């Protein structure tokens, strides 16, 4: 069991994540798309400055608290894993892209409102990239799409959520569009 767990946070480690993702991808490809699932990539914003300002012990505590928060806020059947460093991954079975993006946005808001690592006076935020399994996907292509969506969230100022379809990735969507008609509702995710 310890071989499948992250030593610091006790959530699944990257190897276990990739094993689970491979099984879900295989199941999806054999189901004619009915076993849809999505993934959420989470990255702590400005984590280096947390370590530099407060020390690595506090940085570790932030990661432990975030892992617990992600697990506590996860739906039944979802699997949280530490991908590496300050990056976490959540596997969301039976979840379509729009639903996963809304969940990620709710998580983002709940993280912003929480105290992590005892840093009550410090605003703590995270960015999210979301992707859904699509026909022809491999483990690598799903990870790459979620990572690109996360990159887009980081590039647009952090503390936000982006989702990305394969069609959007192939079309070269790399910058968020300005949307004058954005909803003021923080729980409503606008898919771009």
Buried (B, 14 or more C-beta within 10 A) or exposed (E): EEEBBBEEBBBBBBEBBBBBBEEBBEBBBEEEEEBBBBBBBBBBBBBEEBBEEBEEEBBBBBBBBBBBBBBEBBEEEBBBBBBEEBBBBBBBBEBEBBBBBBBBBBBBBBBBEEEBBEBEEBEBBBBBBBBBBBEEBEBEBBBBBBBBBBBBBBEBEBBBBBBBBBEBBEEEBEEBEEEEEEEEEEEEBBBB
